[in-house]
Amino acid sequence: MNHEKKQFLVIGGDSLIGNRLANMLSTLGYKVFTTTRRCKHDAEFFYDLENGNCNNLFNEPFACAFLCVGITDMAACHADPEHSYLLNVTNTVNLADRLRSVSTPFVFLSSNTVFDGAAEYPDEYSGYCFNTEYGRQKAAAEQALLAFGQGTSIVRLSKVLARDSGIVAKFLQCFKARQTCDAFNDLFIAPVSLNYVCQSLIKIAQSGIGGIFHLSGQNEISYADLAFCLADSIPGARACVRSISSTASNSLIIFKPSHPALGMTRTINTLGILPESVGCVLTQLNSISI
């Protein structure tokens, strides 16, 4: 691949995945442009999914665009389905249509929430079976985008973990301060690392193959298991973990799957991308000491 002729666009360059993805593409030698809702820099476009106006953007084609924007907070989608649908479906589809009009293929980030988590390892050929508003919106966006045909890639993700964000950052902060942290023993995830996701997204984009792909953790573990595993690499930290039931907490749990892992039949057969083991995820998360 001639890197000089390959320009990529990351829509949502400020997001967790978008930021790492843009940095990874740049490290590989590609020219990368990003969008932002904040102060614009040289390689950035100002774009706000809230506004939805993208008619004057992206007049030249890119090798591929990655759609890393949207409301991902399931509680927010549940609380305001009309507004979140506008962003996650209507404006997202309009954005993709704009990209298609200038012959830019795109990769849309979706979620395991298009399934209810009752069945083990639903793969890329399984039918929709969502039980959350967020899952409904992701399924609606997928269907509209797949109707565009060639140049559309849908990538469903299980739980993405990063050391400096989300639940992992919360656990590590508690360990460092020697504070007690509650971890649910009845809420399960199939974790994948941020690097695994971004490397796989690049491979999917480079392949030029459209359709649905799955990126999933191989193992299903509870949040309590995750906390104990992280604590094991830090002397004395295991005592900070309090394993509790989610039903005993005051937390609003929108999505509580029995089986959060995704099957990867098509992804493995088409691209050779395998599910990530929990051991590999933990190695990435523990790679820097606190």
C-alpha positions, 0 to 999 in steps of 0.5 A: 500500500502506497502510504503517500496516496492514502488519506484517512478521516477519523470522525470523532478524533476526540473520542477514546477510540478515535484519538488512539486510531488517529495516532496509530494511523499516523504512526503507520505513515498515513496522512490522517484528518480528524473532526472535532467539536473543539478548537480546530487544528491544521489536520482537523475539521470542525464537525458537531453531530448535534448540528448535523450539517455536513453538506460543506464538509469532505469534498474530496474522497478519503481512502476510508472514514471511521465513524467514532461519534455518537451518544454512547451513554446507555442511560442517556439514550434511555432517558431521552430516546428522541434526542439520542436517536437524532444523533445516533441514527438520523444525523449519523446516516446523513453523515455517512450519505455525505461521505458516500456522495464523495466516494469515501468508504466508511467504517461504522462503530456499533455494539454488542447491544444489538443483541440482548446477551441471552445467547452465547456468541451470536455471530455476524449472521445472527438476527437482531435481538436488542433490549435497550434503547441504545441497542435499538438505535445501533440496529437502526443505524446499521440497517440504514447504513448497510442499505448503502451497499458497497463501501459500508463496514459495520464493526460491532464491539464488546467492552473496550477497556483502556488504562486511562479511561472508564472503569479501569481508570476508576479501579486503578485510582482507588488502588493507588489511593488505597481506597475501597472500590465496589466491583459487581460480581453479577455484571459480565463483560467480554473485554477487548483492549483499545490497541486490539480494536484500533489495529483491527479497525485499520485492518478492516479498512485496508481490506476494502471488504464491507459488511458486518464484522465483530471484535470481541473478547474471548472470555466473559468475566465479571467486573469483580474478576476484572478488578481482582486481576488488575489488583493482583499486579499491585501489592496490597491492592486486592484488599481494596476490592469489594465484590458486590451484587449489582442488585445491591447497589443504587446503580442504574444498570441498563444492559445486563447480559449473561453472555456479552461475548460476540461470535466472530465467524465471518471476521475470522474467516475473512480477515483472520482476526481472532478474539482477544483473550483476557490475558492479552487485555490484562497485559496491555492494561498492566503495561505501565505501573502506577 
